[in-house]
Structures are given as C-alpha cells and as structure tokens.
Amino acid sequence: MANGIYRIGIVGASSLVGKELTDELGESLLGASDFVLLDEDEAAGQVTATGDEVSFIQRLEASSFDRMDFVFFAGTAEVTKKYWQDARRAGASIVDLTYALDGEKDVPAQAPWVKEALSAKTPEPGRELDLNTPAVTAGHPAAVMLAVMAARLQAKLALRSVAATVMEPASEGGRFAMDELHQQTVNLLSFQTLPREQYDAQVAFNLLPSLGENAKVKLAITEKRIREQYAELSGGLLPPLALQVVQAPVFHGYTISMLVEVEQFSTVEQIEAALVGEHVDVVSGESDPPSNLSAAGQEDIMVRVSEDVGGAGVARVWLWLAADNLKLAALNAIACAGELRRLRPLGKVQ
C-alpha cells in the first residue's frame, strides 16, 4: 500500500466540469493516483486523457466503486442521487459537484478557500469534517467568489452589507444549454426560429432575470443555492447577501457586480490591500477590467475595485469579479478532497 496513492472515481467524466476536473486532478497533489472515469452508457467507451495518460470512460454500475478512496460526482443530479449511496457503502469519500446532495443529513457545503479567508478573523470559521461525514457538496463557484471577497474584507474592515448581481454563463447549465445558446445565436443571424428547450426564452443577445416557465435551466434554484451556500460557507460570520442572478448570453465564466458597505472610511487602496492574498488577483484601475475572456483558464478570482458615494460613516465600494466557473468548480472540489484526505491518510491502491 502506497501512502498518498489513491483510487479515484470521476462520475460524469464526459461532462464539462467532469473534463475540467479530470485535467486539474492530473496536475494536483493527487495526480499520481489511479483514476477511473465513469459515465452513463452513451458516454462509455469514449477516449479521453488524464494528465499524460490516455483513458477510456467506463460504464457506470453500482459495483464500479469497489476499492475507491474518493469519488467525484460531476455528471447529472439524477445520477448522483442514484449512485452516491453505493459509493458510500464502498467506503469512498464523496465530493458532489452536482448539488444533488444539498439538504442531505451530514453532507455540508465546503469551500476551503472561504475557510482560509475566514480564519484571519476567527480561529473557528466553520464546521470541521470528521469520520462521520459521508460526503461533502463542493460550494457553488459564485457562492465561493462572493464569500471569499466578503471574508477578506471582514478580516480587515467592519463589513456592514453585501449585495450582488451574478451573471450566469451557459456552461453552468451543461452542454445542452451551451448548444442551445449557440444555435439561438446562429438562428437569429439567419432569421430562423429559435430553439427554446433549455431556456424557454431568447437568451442570445439578451439579459434575463428569469426564464420561461418550461425552462430546464432554473435561475430561481441557482439563486437560492448561492444565497444559502454563501450563508453556510461563512458560518453566519458575514452579513446576509442581497442577490440577483441574471442569465447572460455568454458561454463560460462568471462575472459578478458586488456592492459592499464598510462602517469606516476606506480608500480604494485600502480595500485592494484587504483583498490581496492567495486565490485572488486584484486588477488595478489602470489595467483592463476582469472579464469572461480574461478569466478563462485562470485559477484565481479576478477583482477590480471602484468606490461609490457612501452615507454618513459608511464607505460604499463596488467590486467587479470574474472567474472561470468550470476551473473554479474543479479546484474547489479538489480542495474539498484535500480536506477529506486528512481523514484517510492511506489509500487502497496495492
């Protein structure tokens, strides 16, 4: 048995986030592990790469989790609900990127980056995992972005309120949502009828705070998840979040307009100094602002600070955030596995 060598399953390996996760795992501290790529029947047999190794995606079955140390669920919520108990019975530590386990008993949302930021203010930033934790839900990328920013400010300044508008990219809805945005764009330019199966609305060249009644992409659910996970990840140590989610006509990358109030006069330079740290790239006002394009492929959360007019005794500041949603989701999931790794120092690979 080799110390630190694990057998790792990736369920939903053919999904957008599953592919990103596979790439990032190959470059991580877990990169020497034995990876098993799993998916439903239609994806089984596909050839993909894990680091420098060529791998085949195997058909997912209840017996697929034998001798697994870690299992990442990165496909659909339905698949996670169907198989996660099988992975649990096999003794695997589970990281859910599909949010299917939201609300399950003893399955907390986790974001180690947020814990790190909160630890500057309090020695006990949130619930610690233990041997009775069957699984964790990897925090939603937008919730992680907002909580990291608020925690950094709270550690240095008296944070009074937080509000944000989150621009949702198509890739958060998966490949079918991406394809529909692409087809809507093409059809609009050629004056053809728009496909509406995923959004039940025109999202190409448009911004919408809500979608059609029959949409498969559910903005209201996403908004609720971000708000609740922001509160859970912060352990009640941050001000409540006022939030609106808007469907944006972009394929990848979160952008967020975030308004914060602090109870003392603070310059832009002081706000920037408070935000500086690991996982955050502060972009000065003289540089190009963060965007979906500039954030693509970047590991850090990009942020630009600009001040607003505050009331008496209050400094109001705008933060413009951007991050690669798929990469952030993958990196956070791997960080969650790192937390679980402390509970199982030895792997099952012989």
C-alpha positions as CSV (number, residue, x, y, z in Angstrom):
1,M,0.0,0.0,0.0
2,A,1.5,3.4,-1.0
3,N,1.0,6.4,1.2
4,G,-0.8,9.1,-0.7
5,I,-1.7,6.9,-3.7
6,Y,-5.4,6.7,-4.1
7,R,-8.0,5.1,-6.3
8,I,-10.3,7.9,-7.5
9,G,-13.5,7.7,-9.5
10,I,-14.9,10.6,-11.6
11,V,-18.6,10.0,-12.3
12,G,-19.8,12.1,-15.2
13,A,-16.3,12.3,-16.7
14,S,-17.7,13.4,-20.1
15,S,-19.5,16.5,-18.7
16,L,-18.0,19.9,-19.0
17,V,-17.0,20.1,-15.3
18,G,-16.0,16.4,-15.4
19,K,-13.4,17.1,-18.1
20,E,-12.1,20.1,-16.3
21,L,-11.9,18.2,-13.0
22,T,-10.0,15.3,-14.8
23,D,-7.4,17.8,-16.1
24,E,-6.9,19.5,-12.8
25,L,-6.7,16.3,-10.8
26,G,-3.9,15.2,-13.1
27,E,-1.9,18.3,-12.2
28,S,-2.8,18.2,-8.5
29,L,-1.2,16.6,-5.4
30,L,-3.5,13.6,-6.3
31,G,-2.0,13.3,-9.8
32,A,-0.2,10.1,-9.0
33,S,-3.4,8.3,-8.1
34,D,-5.2,5.6,-10.1
35,F,-8.1,7.3,-11.9
36,V,-11.3,5.6,-13.1
37,L,-13.5,7.6,-15.4
38,L,-17.2,6.6,-15.2
39,D,-20.3,7.7,-17.1
40,E,-23.6,6.5,-18.4
41,D,-24.0,4.2,-21.3
42,E,-23.9,6.7,-24.1
43,A,-20.5,8.1,-23.0
44,A,-18.9,4.7,-22.1
45,G,-16.0,3.8,-24.4
46,Q,-15.0,7.4,-25.2
47,V,-11.3,8.1,-25.2
48,T,-10.1,10.9,-23.0
49,A,-6.9,12.0,-21.2
50,T,-6.0,12.1,-17.6
51,G,-2.7,14.1,-17.3
52,D,-0.4,12.4,-19.8
53,E,-2.3,9.1,-19.8
54,V,-5.0,8.1,-22.3
55,S,-8.1,6.7,-20.6
56,F,-11.4,5.1,-21.6
57,I,-14.6,6.1,-19.9
58,Q,-16.1,3.1,-18.3
59,R,-19.8,2.3,-18.0
60,L,-21.2,3.3,-14.6
61,E,-22.6,0.5,-12.4
62,A,-23.4,0.0,-8.7
63,S,-20.2,-2.2,-8.5
64,S,-18.0,0.5,-10.1
65,F,-17.0,1.9,-6.7
66,D,-15.1,-1.2,-5.4
67,R,-11.9,-0.1,-3.6
68,M,-12.5,3.5,-4.3
69,D,-10.9,6.1,-2.0
70,F,-12.5,9.2,-3.5
71,V,-15.5,9.6,-5.8
72,F,-16.3,12.9,-7.5
73,F,-19.8,13.2,-8.9
74,A,-19.7,15.6,-11.8
75,G,-22.5,14.5,-14.1
76,T,-26.2,15.0,-13.5
77,A,-28.0,15.3,-10.2
78,E,-30.1,12.2,-11.1
79,V,-27.0,10.0,-11.5
80,T,-25.6,11.3,-8.2
81,K,-28.8,10.5,-6.3
82,K,-28.9,7.1,-7.9
83,Y,-25.3,6.0,-7.1
84,W,-23.9,8.0,-4.2
85,Q,-25.1,5.5,-1.6
86,D,-23.3,2.8,-3.5
87,A,-20.1,4.8,-3.3
88,R,-20.7,5.4,0.4
89,R,-21.2,1.7,1.1
90,A,-17.9,1.0,-0.7
91,G,-16.1,3.3,1.8
92,A,-15.3,6.1,-0.6
93,S,-15.1,9.8,0.4
94,I,-17.5,11.6,-1.8
95,V,-17.4,15.1,-3.3
96,D,-20.6,16.2,-5.1
97,L,-20.3,18.9,-7.8
98,T,-23.9,18.4,-9.0
99,Y,-25.6,19.8,-5.8
100,A,-27.8,16.7,-5.7
101,L,-26.9,16.1,-2.0
102,D,-28.0,19.6,-0.9
103,G,-30.1,19.1,2.2
104,E,-28.9,15.6,2.9
105,K,-28.1,14.9,6.5
106,D,-24.5,15.4,7.4
107,V,-23.5,16.5,3.9
108,P,-22.1,20.0,4.4
109,A,-21.2,22.5,1.6
110,Q,-17.5,23.1,1.6
111,A,-15.1,25.7,0.2
112,P,-11.6,25.6,1.8
113,W,-10.7,29.0,0.2
114,V,-13.5,30.5,2.2
115,K,-12.3,28.8,5.4
116,E,-8.8,30.2,4.8
117,A,-10.2,33.7,4.4
118,L,-12.4,33.5,7.5
119,S,-9.6,32.1,9.6
120,A,-7.9,35.5,9.5
121,K,-10.9,36.8,11.6
122,T,-11.8,33.7,13.8
123,P,-10.0,30.5,14.7
124,E,-13.2,28.5,14.1
125,P,-14.5,29.6,10.7
126,G,-16.9,26.7,10.2
127,R,-17.8,23.1,10.8
128,E,-14.8,20.7,10.8
129,L,-15.2,17.4,8.9
130,D,-15.0,14.1,10.8
131,L,-15.2,10.4,10.2
132,N,-19.0,10.6,10.3
133,T,-19.1,12.9,7.2
134,P,-20.3,10.7,4.4
135,A,-19.9,13.3,1.7
136,V,-19.5,17.0,1.0
137,T,-21.0,19.3,-1.6
138,A,-18.5,21.4,-3.3
139,G,-19.5,25.1,-2.9
140,H,-21.1,26.8,-5.9
141,P,-18.5,28.9,-7.8
142,A,-20.4,32.1,-7.4
143,A,-21.0,31.5,-3.7
144,V,-17.3,30.8,-3.2
145,M,-16.4,34.0,-5.1
146,L,-18.7,36.2,-3.0
147,A,-17.8,34.6,0.3
148,V,-14.1,34.9,-0.3
149,M,-14.4,38.6,-1.1
150,A,-16.6,39.3,1.9
151,A,-14.4,37.3,4.3
152,R,-11.3,39.1,3.2
153,L,-12.9,42.4,3.8
154,Q,-14.4,41.3,7.1
155,A,-11.0,40.3,8.4
156,K,-9.6,43.9,7.9
157,L,-12.7,46.1,8.0
158,A,-16.1,46.3,9.6
159,L,-18.3,44.9,6.8
160,R,-21.9,46.2,7.0
161,S,-23.7,44.9,4.0
162,V,-23.2,42.8,0.8
163,A,-25.3,42.9,-2.4
164,A,-24.5,41.3,-5.8
165,T,-25.8,40.7,-9.3
166,V,-24.4,37.4,-10.7
167,M,-24.2,36.9,-14.4
168,E,-24.9,33.2,-15.2
169,P,-23.0,31.6,-18.1
170,A,-24.5,28.9,-20.3
171,S,-21.9,26.3,-19.3
172,E,-23.4,26.2,-15.8
173,G,-26.4,24.5,-17.4
174,G,-24.2,21.9,-19.1
175,R,-23.6,21.0,-22.7
176,F,-27.2,21.2,-23.9
177,A,-27.6,24.7,-22.6
178,M,-24.3,25.7,-24.3
179,D,-25.5,24.2,-27.6
180,E,-28.9,26.0,-27.4
181,L,-27.2,29.4,-26.8
182,H,-25.0,28.7,-29.8
183,Q,-27.9,27.6,-32.0
184,Q,-30.0,30.6,-30.9
185,T,-27.2,32.9,-31.9
186,V,-26.8,31.2,-35.4
187,N,-30.6,31.2,-36.0
188,L,-31.0,34.8,-35.0
189,L,-28.4,35.9,-37.5
190,S,-30.1,33.8,-40.2
191,F,-33.6,34.9,-39.3
192,Q,-34.7,31.3,-38.3
193,T,-36.9,30.1,-35.5
194,L,-35.1,29.8,-32.1
195,P,-34.7,26.6,-30.1
196,R,-36.2,27.0,-26.6
197,E,-36.0,23.6,-25.0
198,Q,-33.4,24.6,-22.3
199,Y,-34.3,28.2,-21.6
200,D,-37.8,28.6,-22.9
201,A,-36.8,32.2,-23.8
202,Q,-34.4,34.1,-26.1
203,V,-31.1,34.2,-24.3
204,A,-28.8,35.1,-27.2
205,F,-28.1,38.8,-27.3
206,N,-30.2,39.2,-24.2
207,L,-30.0,39.5,-20.4
208,L,-32.8,38.0,-18.4
209,P,-33.5,37.8,-14.6
210,S,-35.9,34.9,-15.2
211,L,-36.5,32.3,-17.9
212,G,-39.6,30.7,-19.4
213,E,-42.0,28.6,-17.4
214,N,-40.9,25.4,-19.1
215,A,-37.1,26.1,-19.0
216,K,-34.8,23.3,-17.9
217,V,-32.3,25.9,-16.6
218,K,-33.7,27.1,-13.3
219,L,-32.4,30.5,-12.3
220,A,-34.5,30.7,-9.1
221,I,-32.9,27.4,-7.9
222,T,-29.5,28.7,-8.6
223,E,-30.2,32.0,-6.8
224,K,-31.5,30.1,-3.8
225,R,-28.4,27.8,-3.8
226,I,-25.9,30.7,-4.0
227,R,-27.6,32.6,-1.2
228,E,-27.9,29.5,1.1
229,Q,-24.4,28.3,0.4
230,Y,-22.9,31.8,1.0
231,A,-24.5,31.7,4.4
232,E,-23.4,28.1,5.2
233,L,-19.9,28.6,4.0
234,S,-19.5,31.7,6.1
235,G,-20.9,30.1,9.2
236,G,-23.0,33.1,9.9
237,L,-19.9,35.3,10.3
238,L,-20.7,37.5,7.2
239,P,-23.5,40.0,6.6
240,P,-26.5,38.5,4.7
241,L,-26.3,38.5,1.0
242,A,-28.8,40.5,-1.2
243,L,-28.7,38.7,-4.5
244,Q,-30.0,38.6,-8.0
245,V,-29.0,36.1,-10.7
246,V,-29.2,37.1,-14.4
247,Q,-28.8,34.8,-17.4
248,A,-26.1,36.2,-19.5
249,P,-25.5,35.5,-23.3
250,V,-22.0,34.1,-22.7
251,F,-20.7,30.5,-22.8
252,H,-18.2,30.5,-20.0
253,G,-17.1,32.4,-16.9
254,Y,-18.9,34.1,-14.1
255,T,-18.9,37.9,-13.8
256,I,-20.4,39.5,-10.7
257,S,-21.1,43.1,-9.7
258,M,-20.8,43.2,-6.0
259,L,-21.6,46.2,-3.7
260,V,-20.2,46.2,-0.2
261,E,-20.5,48.8,2.6
262,V,-18.0,49.1,5.4
263,E,-18.5,51.1,8.6
264,Q,-15.5,53.2,8.3
265,F,-13.9,55.4,5.6
266,S,-11.8,53.3,3.3
267,T,-9.9,54.2,0.2
268,V,-9.8,52.0,-2.9
269,E,-6.2,51.2,-2.0
270,Q,-7.2,50.0,1.5
271,I,-9.9,47.8,0.0
272,E,-7.5,46.4,-2.5
273,A,-5.0,45.7,0.3
274,A,-7.6,43.8,2.2
275,L,-8.5,41.6,-0.8
276,V,-4.9,40.7,-1.7
277,G,-4.0,37.1,-1.0
278,E,-3.9,33.6,-2.3
279,H,-6.6,32.8,-4.9
280,V,-7.4,36.4,-5.6
281,D,-5.9,38.6,-8.4
282,V,-6.6,42.3,-7.7
283,V,-6.7,44.2,-11.0
284,S,-5.8,47.9,-10.7
285,G,-8.0,50.6,-12.3
286,E,-5.3,51.3,-14.9
287,S,-5.5,47.8,-16.3
288,D,-8.2,46.2,-18.4
289,P,-11.1,45.1,-16.2
290,P,-11.7,41.5,-15.4
291,S,-13.9,39.7,-17.9
292,N,-15.1,36.3,-19.0
293,L,-12.3,36.3,-21.6
294,S,-9.5,37.4,-19.3
295,A,-10.6,34.9,-16.6
296,A,-10.7,31.9,-19.0
297,G,-8.2,29.3,-17.8
298,Q,-7.1,31.4,-14.8
299,E,-7.1,29.7,-11.4
300,D,-7.7,32.9,-9.3
301,I,-10.7,35.1,-8.8
302,M,-10.1,38.4,-10.5
303,V,-11.4,41.6,-8.9
304,R,-11.4,45.3,-9.7
305,V,-12.4,47.9,-7.0
306,S,-14.1,51.2,-7.6
307,E,-15.6,53.5,-5.0
308,D,-19.2,54.9,-4.8
309,V,-20.7,57.7,-2.7
310,G,-21.5,56.4,0.8
311,G,-23.7,57.8,3.5
312,A,-22.6,59.2,6.8
313,G,-20.0,56.9,8.4
314,V,-20.3,54.4,5.6
315,A,-17.9,53.7,2.7
316,R,-19.6,52.0,-0.3
317,V,-17.4,50.2,-2.7
318,W,-18.1,48.3,-6.0
319,L,-16.3,45.1,-6.8
320,W,-16.3,43.7,-10.3
321,L,-15.4,40.0,-10.2
322,A,-14.6,37.4,-12.9
323,A,-13.7,33.7,-12.7
324,D,-13.6,30.7,-14.9
325,N,-16.6,28.8,-13.5
326,L,-15.5,25.3,-14.6
327,K,-11.9,25.7,-13.3
328,L,-13.1,27.2,-10.0
329,A,-15.6,24.3,-9.5
330,A,-12.8,21.8,-10.2
331,L,-10.2,23.4,-8.0
332,N,-12.7,23.8,-5.1
333,A,-13.7,20.1,-5.5
334,I,-10.0,19.0,-5.3
335,A,-9.5,21.3,-2.3
336,C,-12.5,19.6,-0.6
337,A,-10.9,16.2,-1.3
338,G,-7.8,17.5,0.4
339,E,-9.9,18.2,3.5
340,L,-11.3,14.7,3.4
341,R,-7.9,13.3,2.7
342,R,-6.8,14.1,6.2
343,L,-9.4,11.6,7.4
344,R,-7.9,8.8,5.3
345,P,-4.1,9.1,5.1
346,L,-3.6,5.8,3.4
347,G,-5.1,4.7,0.0
348,K,-6.5,1.4,-1.1
349,V,-4.2,1.0,-4.1
350,Q,-2.0,-2.0,-3.6
